[in-house]
């Protein structure tokens, strides 16, 4: 699966996903760290990447009619990096399965 990790989440999350066998980049790695949400969203759709974000604005973009983008909406509150990594590691198989089954928005809480 192909992911792009948004600014609110650490670059280490992208590395964790890559180590788990996924194609993952952080927005800073592709020059999108200062881009508007719409720009990131359009880029991710063109690249067939799931956007991972805590940003509610991206949730609204993901729910527009006729849109093809995909969002992993991270609803975990502020926590240490290790806790965030643990939550992703525990849920990654289910997350991937949900997207492969055709879901466009998956929530991680």
N, C-alpha and C positions, 0 to 999 in steps of 0.2 A: 504494500500500500504506500502511497505517496502523501506526505504530510508537509505542511508549512506551519511553523510555530510562531504565533504572534508575540508582540512586544511584552505583554503582561506576564509571559511565561519565560523561564530561563533558557538560554541556549543549551544548557546541559540536558534539557528534556529532548531536544532534537537529537543529541548524541545518544541518549538512552534508546530512542526509537530506531536509530541507525544500527546500534549494536544488537537490536532485536530483529534485524533483517529488513527494515523498512527504509525507503528512500525518504529522508527527512532533512529539511533545511529550516533554519531560523530566519525570520525576515531580515535581520541584520546581515546575513550571509548573501542575500540576493539583492541588497540595496533597497528594500521596501520598508525599512524601519521607520522612516519619516513619512510614509505614504498615507493617503486617506484610506479609510476602510473600503470604499468602493473600488479603489485602485488595487488593493490587495485582493479583494474578492474576485475581481475580473481576472487578475493574473492567475490566481489559484485555479479558477475554473478552466482557463486556457491550458494550464499545465496539468490538469486532472489531479489536483492536490486537495486533500482535506485540510481546511483551515482549523487550527487548534487555537482557541481564544477564550478569554474570560469576558470579552467585550460584548455587551448586550446589543450594540448597534449591528454587529455581525449576525446575531441571532435574527434580528429584523430583516436583514438582507437575505438570509437563508430562507426565510419564509415568504418571500415575494413569489407571486404566481409566475410560472414559466421559467423560473431560474433553475440552473442545473448544478450550482455549487454545492459543496458539502461542508458541514461544520461539526467539529467536536467542541461542544460548548462546555467549558470547564467551569463547574459551579462549586468547586472546592474553595473554601475561604482561605484567608491567609494562613500559610503553614510553612514549615521548614522544607527545604528542597528535598530532603530524604523522604519526608512524608508524601510529597507530591509524586516523587519517583515511585514510591511503593504503591500508591493508588493507581498510577498508570500501569505498572507491572502486573498488578492483580487483575486489572480490567482490560488489558490490551486485547486478549483473544476475543472477548465479547464485543469490544468496540469494532475490531476488524470484521467480525462476523456480521454485525449490524449493518455496516456500510456495504459489505459484499451482498447482503440480502436486499439491498436497495434503499435503505434509510438514507435520508439526506442530512438529517440533524440527529446527532447522538449526544446525550447529556452525560457528563461524568460528574457525579456529586458524592 
